[in-house]
Amino acid sequence: MSEEKKAIIERMARKFTEIQSSDAKGYAVMCMTAYESGKESGIMEERQRWEQRQDAVATA
């Protein structure tokens, strides 16, 4: 992992741990989880499109 990425992650972790409200921390975790789920869904969707294109090429 690059030093730049490490610095970004450390900064994000520090900001998260500085959050005082447990409700705000819960919301932050919920947002991060939703982001990751959406990202993973997009990857899976793109993979399905790629596989469909490969199937179309194979049958042509």
matplotlib code that plots the C-alpha trace (Angstrom):
import matplotlib.pyplot as plt

x = [0.0, 1.3, 2.3, -0.4, -3.1, -1.8, -1.9, -5.5, -6.6, -4.9, -6.5, -10.0, -9.5, -8.4, -11.5, -13.7, -12.3, -12.7, -16.5, -18.1, -21.7, -22.4, -25.3, -23.0, -20.5, -23.3, -24.4, -20.9, -20.5, -23.9, -22.8, -19.5, -21.3, -23.8, -20.9, -19.1, -22.3, -23.0, -19.4, -19.6, -22.9, -21.5, -18.5, -20.8, -23.1, -20.1, -18.9, -22.3, -22.3, -18.8, -19.8, -22.9, -20.7, -18.3, -21.2, -22.5, -19.1, -18.7, -22.1, -21.6]
y = [0.0, 3.4, 5.9, 8.3, 5.7, 4.9, 8.6, 8.9, 5.8, 7.0, 10.5, 8.9, 6.6, 9.5, 11.6, 8.6, 8.0, 11.7, 11.5, 11.9, 10.9, 7.2, 8.0, 9.9, 7.0, 4.5, 6.7, 6.9, 3.1, 2.7, 5.0, 3.2, -0.1, 1.1, 2.5, -0.8, -2.7, -0.5, -0.8, -4.6, -4.6, -2.5, -4.9, -7.9, -6.1, -5.2, -8.8, -10.1, -7.7, -8.9, -12.6, -11.9, -10.2, -13.2, -15.6, -13.6, -13.6, -17.4, -18.2, -15.9]
z = [0.0, -0.9, 1.8, 0.5, 1.0, 4.4, 5.3, 4.1, 6.0, 9.2, 8.8, 8.3, 11.3, 13.5, 12.4, 13.2, 16.6, 17.4, 16.9, 20.3, 19.6, 19.4, 17.1, 14.8, 14.9, 14.1, 11.2, 9.9, 10.0, 8.3, 5.5, 5.0, 4.9, 2.4, 0.2, 0.3, -0.5, -3.5, -4.7, -4.5, -6.3, -9.1, -9.5, -9.6, -12.1, -14.3, -14.1, -15.3, -18.3, -19.2, -19.0, -21.1, -23.8, -23.7, -24.1, -27.0, -28.7, -28.1, -29.6, -32.6]

ax = plt.figure().add_subplot(projection="3d")
ax.plot(x, y, z, "-o")
ax.set_aspect("equal")
plt.show()
